[in-house]
Amino acid sequence: MKTRKKIDSFFEVDDACLIIHITDDLDHHNVISLREKADRLIDKERVKNIVFDFDGVSFMDSSGIGMIMGRYKKVIFTGGKVGVASVSNNVDRIFRISGLYKIIGKYETVAEAVQAL
């Protein structure tokens, strides 16, 4: 039986999938709190997969890439996967240039990502 638990306005767990709703640009200031809370939830909720919802994000710097890579490394060793959804053109360009799409799936919607992972 699937369970869906809303943690707060930024995080929810759908079965063993952590969904992180990012509502602001991903820079050094915002990454720290997202990373800390995501790591606690990954351990506490026994998260296997992660979906980053980029709806409303127009900018991401290298600290955002590092945050995504760090969460990827946490779940990949247990057979998990990471996906991104609702990616703007600016952020999409950063994902393509950095090569993140080679290891992280891109989806149109969060629901599509959760289903695919």
N, C-alpha and C positions, 0 to 999 in steps of 0.2 A: 504494500500500500504506500503510495507516494505521500510525503508530507511536505508542506510548505510553511516556512516560519519566517515572518518578517522580523528582523532584528531591530532595525531603525529605518530612517528614510534612505540610507545609503546601502544597507546590506540586507540580504535575505538568503535563506537556504532552502532550496527546492530539492528534496531528497538528499543526495550527497553532493549537490552542486551549489557552490557559493556564487551568488550574483552580486556584483559590486556596481552600484549605480553611481557613476561619476557625474557630478552636475557642475563642475567648475574646471577650469584649465588645470592640467597636471603639471605642476612645477614643483620645485624643491619645497615650498611652504606647505602645499597640500599633500604631497606624497608621504610625508612622515606619519601623519595620523592614519591615513588609509592603510599604509603598510603594517603598522602596529596592530590595528584592529583586525585586519584581514588575517594576519598570522595567528592571533588568538582564536579567531573563529575557525580557521583551518584545523587547528588542533582540537578545540573543544567540540566542534560539530562533526568531526571525522570527515572532512570534505575531501572528495576525490577530484572533482572538476571545478573549474572557475570560469565564469563569464564576466567580462568587463563590459558594462553598458556605457558607451561613450556619448550618449545623447546629451547634447548641450556643451560638449567639449570642443573648443576650436583651436586649442594650442596644447602641445605637449613637448617638454624638453627632455634632455637625457635622463633626468631623475625619474621621469615617468616610464621611460624604457627600462630603466634599472628596476623599478618597482614591479613591473610586469614580469620581467625575467626572473626576479627573485621568487615570485609566487609560482611561476612556471617550474622552477627548480624544486620547489617544495612538493608539488603534486606529481611531477613526472616519475619520480622514483617509486611511487605506489601505483603506477599505471594510469594516472590521471591525465587530463588534457585541459588546455586553456583555449578559450575563444573570446573574440571581441565582437561587439554588435553596435549598430548605429554609429558608425565611424564617419566623421566629416571628411571632406576632401583634404583639408590641411593635415589632419591626423593620419589619414590614409597614406598620404605622401611620406610621412615620417616612418610609418610601418613598412612601406615598400623599400625605401632607401636603407633602412636599418636591417632589412632582411628578416624581420620578425614573422612575416607571413610564411616563412619556410617551416616554422615550428608551431605557429599559433593560427587557428582557423578564423576566418572572417565570415560573419553572418549579418544578414540584413536586420534581424530582430533578435531580441533576447530569447523569445520563445523558440525560434529556429535554432539558436545556439544550444539551448538547454536540451532540445530534442536530439540534436546531432551528437552532442557529447555523451 
